[in-house]
Amino acid sequence: MIEKIQELRMAAEAAMGKVNNEQGLRDFEIVYLGKKGELKDFAKNISKVDPSERKNFGQAVNALKRDIENSIELKAAEFEQKKMEALADNEWIDITAPAKDHMRKGGRHPLSSFIDEVNELFTELGFSHADGAEIESEWYNFTALNLDADHPAREMQDTFFVEELKANPLKFLSDDRDLGMVLRTQTSSMQIHYMQKNKPPLRVFVAGKVFRKESDATHAPVFHQVDCLLVDKNVSLRNLKGVLQEIFSKLLKKPDVKIRFRLSYFPFTEPSLEVDIGFELKGNKDYWLEIGGAGMVHPQVLKNAGLDPAEYNGFAFGMGIERMLMIRNNIKDLRLFFDNDIRFLKQFS
């Protein structure tokens, strides 16, 4: 009987050598390990084996069973490896490849892109970039800019006051001149901070959010503003107009843009000017649109910042970033920038 087990081992090895796919492996397993397989038949014949050989016979049958099971596992692993290699060759994905053209692509918000454009242009013109807190003290937002205590801009219907900070402003600021805190109504508050920390000549700009209590198609409670300050000796309105001419021609993409000044009033400049740009509208070549405010820095503002107005002067101007983008792209409603309507935003992708 031991000899027959050896013959069965050799037959199993030969049969395994011919297995070349998973179905063949399953057939092999049935033939040798199935309920009616070759080893089951040997196990049934153990009673016919001489009692003195039964132990060796049983051990030989079990050893053959283990060897067949091991060969099946190895062959199955071999088939699995080949399957994975074929998958890697035929169905691999290059995660570094660019997206298909038909796939939807996102894009930056038009305001974010335009603010980057504004920052780049002012930097090219030699202005330093500054930033400031969106929660500002009344002193920096109003008083230092020459807006007295009775100015209408300080009324609750025009400005967002931060009541928790107003109750105890010294918890946040050491300057006891600050009576309360507001959401900044203009980026011009940066001017005082910057002049206090830096010595002339000064060329600085800031672009950021401002807050006012108004809302319609051309106004929003939150919008973006760029404010520019230049302080030096012997600064004139001619310098101001030259800078504005360069800025508007680049940002509005109108190389021949026309600019005019109109006298106005701002507490922090003297003289104060409204800045208009010229358009041709419906055949009218003399159509003008207000785009921002400007003027020569008021001597009192220079004093509030610790500078001597007898030695230094300068100009300042500010404008709404959304308004410039609306003019450049013929956008009629300011609220489109904040509605998150994909039909509007995808035009700028």
C-alpha positions in Angstrom: 0.0 0.0 0.0 2.9 2.4 0.7 4.1 1.8 -2.8 0.6 2.8 -4.2 0.8 6.0 -2.2 4.1 6.8 -3.8 2.6 6.1 -7.2 -0.3 8.5 -6.3 2.2 11.2 -5.3 4.0 10.9 -8.6 0.6 11.0 -10.5 -0.4 14.1 -8.5 2.8 15.9 -9.3 2.5 15.1 -13.0 -1.2 16.3 -13.0 -0.3 19.5 -11.2 2.4 20.2 -13.8 -0.3 20.3 -16.4 -2.6 22.8 -14.5 -2.4 26.1 -16.3 -5.5 28.0 -15.2 -7.8 28.4 -12.2 -10.5 26.0 -13.5 -7.8 23.3 -14.0 -6.7 23.9 -10.4 -10.3 23.5 -9.1 -10.6 20.2 -11.2 -7.3 19.0 -9.7 -8.5 19.7 -6.2 -11.7 17.7 -6.7 -9.9 14.7 -8.2 -7.4 14.4 -5.4 -9.0 16.0 -2.3 -12.8 15.8 -3.1 -15.3 13.6 -1.3 -14.8 10.9 -3.9 -11.2 11.8 -4.6 -8.1 9.6 -4.7 -7.1 10.2 -1.1 -10.5 9.4 0.2 -10.3 6.0 -1.5 -7.0 5.4 0.2 -8.4 6.4 3.6 -11.2 3.9 3.1 -8.7 1.0 2.6 -6.9 1.6 5.9 -8.8 -1.3 7.4 -7.2 -3.7 4.8 -3.7 -2.7 5.8 -1.8 -4.9 8.1 -2.1 -3.6 11.7 1.7 -3.2 11.9 1.8 -0.9 8.9 -1.4 1.1 9.6 0.5 3.9 11.5 3.0 4.3 8.6 0.2 4.1 6.1 -1.8 6.8 7.9 1.2 9.1 8.2 2.0 8.7 4.5 -1.6 9.5 3.5 -1.6 12.6 5.7 1.8 13.7 4.4 0.5 13.4 0.8 -2.6 15.3 1.6 -0.6 18.2 3.1 1.8 18.2 0.1 -1.2 18.3 -2.3 -2.8 21.2 -0.3 0.5 23.1 -0.3 0.9 22.7 -4.0 -2.7 23.9 -4.6 -2.0 27.0 -2.5 1.3 27.8 -4.3 -0.4 27.4 -7.7 -3.3 29.6 -6.6 -0.9 32.3 -5.5 0.9 32.0 -8.8 -2.3 32.6 -10.7 -3.2 35.5 -8.5 0.2 37.1 -9.1 -0.2 36.8 -12.8 -3.7 38.3 -12.6 -2.3 41.3 -10.7 0.5 41.8 -13.1 -1.9 41.7 -16.0 -4.1 44.2 -14.2 -1.1 46.5 -13.6 -0.2 46.3 -17.3 -3.7 46.8 -18.8 -5.6 48.9 -16.2 -3.1 51.1 -14.5 -3.9 54.8 -13.8 -1.4 57.6 -14.1 -2.4 59.9 -11.3 0.1 62.5 -12.5 -1.6 62.8 -15.9 -3.6 66.1 -16.6 -7.4 66.0 -16.3 -9.4 65.2 -19.5 -10.6 68.3 -21.3 -14.2 67.2 -20.9 -13.9 67.2 -17.1 -15.3 70.2 -15.2 -12.5 72.4 -13.8 -12.8 74.8 -11.0 -11.4 78.3 -11.0 -10.5 81.2 -8.8 -13.2 83.7 -7.8 -13.1 86.8 -10.1 -12.6 89.1 -7.1 -9.6 87.0 -5.8 -8.0 87.1 -9.2 -8.6 90.9 -9.6 -7.2 91.7 -6.1 -4.1 89.8 -7.1 -3.9 91.9 -10.2 -4.3 95.1 -8.1 -1.6 94.1 -5.7 0.8 93.3 -8.6 0.2 96.6 -10.3 0.7 98.7 -7.2 3.9 96.8 -6.4 5.2 97.4 -9.9 4.6 101.2 -9.3 6.8 101.1 -6.3 4.2 101.0 -3.5 4.7 98.7 -0.5 1.8 96.4 0.5 0.3 96.8 4.0 -2.5 95.1 5.8 -4.7 95.9 8.8 -7.3 94.5 11.1 -10.9 94.4 10.0 -12.0 95.3 13.5 -10.7 98.8 14.1 -10.8 101.3 16.8 -12.9 104.4 16.4 -9.8 106.6 16.8 -8.0 105.0 13.8 -11.1 104.6 11.7 -12.6 108.1 12.4 -10.8 110.5 14.7 -7.2 110.2 13.4 -8.6 110.7 9.9 -10.2 114.0 11.0 -13.8 112.8 11.3 -15.1 114.6 14.3 -17.4 113.1 16.9 -20.5 114.4 15.2 -19.7 113.2 11.7 -22.6 111.3 10.1 -20.4 108.3 9.3 -20.2 107.6 13.1 -24.0 107.0 13.3 -25.2 103.5 14.0 -27.2 103.5 10.8 -24.0 103.8 8.8 -21.4 101.8 10.7 -21.3 98.4 12.4 -20.2 98.9 16.0 -18.8 95.9 17.9 -20.6 96.2 21.2 -18.6 93.7 23.2 -15.4 95.5 22.4 -17.0 99.0 22.8 -17.8 98.1 26.4 -14.1 97.5 27.3 -11.8 98.8 24.5 -8.7 98.8 26.7 -9.0 95.0 26.9 -7.8 95.0 23.3 -6.0 98.3 22.9 -3.7 100.3 25.1 -4.7 103.7 23.5 -7.2 105.4 25.8 -8.2 107.7 23.0 -10.2 104.9 21.5 -13.8 105.1 22.6 -15.0 101.9 20.9 -14.5 99.4 18.2 -16.1 99.1 14.7 -15.9 97.0 11.6 -13.7 99.2 9.5 -15.6 101.4 7.1 -12.6 102.2 5.0 -9.1 100.8 4.4 -7.8 104.4 5.0 -7.4 103.5 8.7 -4.2 101.8 7.6 -2.7 105.2 6.8 -2.3 106.2 10.4 -0.9 102.9 11.5 1.7 102.9 8.7 2.8 106.6 9.2 3.2 105.9 13.0 5.6 103.0 12.3 7.5 104.3 9.3 9.3 107.4 8.3 8.8 109.3 5.0 9.2 108.9 2.1 6.2 106.6 2.2 4.5 104.7 -0.6 2.0 102.2 0.6 -1.3 100.6 -0.4 -3.8 98.2 1.2 -6.5 96.1 -0.4 -9.1 94.5 1.7 -12.7 94.2 3.1 -14.6 97.1 4.5 -18.1 97.1 6.1 -21.0 99.6 5.8 -24.7 99.3 6.5 -26.1 99.5 3.0 -27.3 97.1 0.4 -28.6 97.4 -3.2 -27.6 96.6 -6.7 -24.5 98.8 -6.5 -23.8 98.7 -2.7 -23.1 95.9 -0.3 -22.6 95.6 3.5 -19.3 93.9 2.8 -17.1 94.9 -0.2 -13.4 95.4 -1.1 -11.5 98.7 -1.3 -8.0 99.6 -2.2 -6.4 102.6 -0.5 -3.1 104.3 -1.5 -0.9 106.8 0.4 2.2 108.6 -0.7 4.0 111.0 1.7 7.2 112.8 0.7 8.4 116.4 0.1 6.9 118.6 -2.6 4.2 116.1 -3.7 1.6 117.7 -6.1 -1.8 116.9 -7.7 0.2 116.3 -10.9 1.9 113.3 -9.2 -1.5 112.0 -8.1 -3.0 112.3 -11.6 0.0 110.5 -13.2 -0.4 107.6 -10.8 -4.2 107.3 -11.3 -3.7 107.5 -15.1 -1.4 104.5 -15.0 -3.6 102.5 -12.6 -6.9 103.0 -14.4 -5.4 102.4 -17.9 -4.0 99.0 -16.7 -6.8 97.8 -14.4 -9.6 98.9 -16.8 -7.6 97.8 -19.9 -8.1 101.3 -21.4 -4.7 102.7 -22.5 -6.3 106.0 -23.4 -8.6 106.4 -20.4 -9.7 109.9 -19.6 -9.6 111.2 -16.0 -11.0 114.3 -14.5 -11.0 115.8 -11.0 -14.0 117.4 -9.4 -13.7 119.3 -6.1 -15.3 117.5 -3.2 -15.0 117.2 0.6 -13.4 114.4 2.6 -12.3 115.2 6.2 -8.9 113.6 5.7 -7.8 115.4 2.5 -7.5 119.0 1.5 -8.1 119.7 -1.3 -10.5 116.8 -1.8 -11.4 115.4 -5.2 -13.9 113.1 -6.8 -12.2 111.1 -9.6 -14.2 110.4 -12.8 -13.3 108.4 -15.8 -14.6 109.2 -19.3 -16.8 106.9 -21.4 -18.6 106.9 -24.7 -22.1 105.8 -23.9 -24.9 105.6 -26.5 -23.0 108.0 -28.8 -22.3 110.5 -26.0 -18.5 110.9 -25.8 -18.7 113.1 -22.7 -20.2 110.6 -20.3 -18.3 110.5 -17.0 -18.5 108.0 -14.2 -17.3 108.5 -10.6 -14.8 105.8 -9.6 -13.2 106.9 -6.4 -12.1 109.7 -4.0 -8.7 111.3 -3.7 -6.9 114.4 -2.5 -3.9 115.8 -0.7 -3.4 114.5 2.8 -4.9 116.9 5.3 -2.3 118.5 7.6 -4.2 117.4 10.7 -4.0 113.8 9.6 -0.2 114.1 9.2 -0.1 115.6 12.7 -2.2 112.8 14.1 0.4 110.3 12.7 3.3 112.2 14.2 4.5 113.9 11.1 5.3 117.6 10.5 3.0 119.0 7.8 5.4 121.9 7.3 8.0 119.4 6.1 6.0 116.7 4.4 2.9 116.5 2.3 1.3 113.8 0.2 -1.7 112.4 -1.6 -4.2 109.6 -0.9 -6.9 107.9 -2.9 -9.3 105.0 -2.5 -11.7 103.1 -4.8 -14.0 100.1 -4.7 -12.4 97.0 -6.2 -15.8 95.5 -7.2 -16.7 98.8 -9.0 -13.6 98.7 -11.1 -14.3 95.0 -12.0 -17.9 95.8 -12.8 -16.8 98.6 -15.2 -14.2 96.4 -16.9 -16.5 93.5 -17.4 -19.8 95.4 -17.8 -21.4 93.8 -14.8 -24.6 95.4 -13.7 -25.3 94.1 -10.3 -22.7 94.0 -7.4 -24.5 91.2 -5.7 -23.5 88.7 -8.4 -20.0 88.6 -6.7 -21.5 87.2 -3.5 -24.4 85.0 -4.8 -22.2 82.0 -5.7 -24.1 81.4 -8.9 -22.0 79.0 -10.9 -23.4 80.4 -14.2 -21.8 83.7 -13.4 -18.6 82.5 -11.8 -17.7 80.0 -14.6 -17.4 82.9 -17.1 -14.2 83.8 -15.2 -12.7 80.3 -15.0 
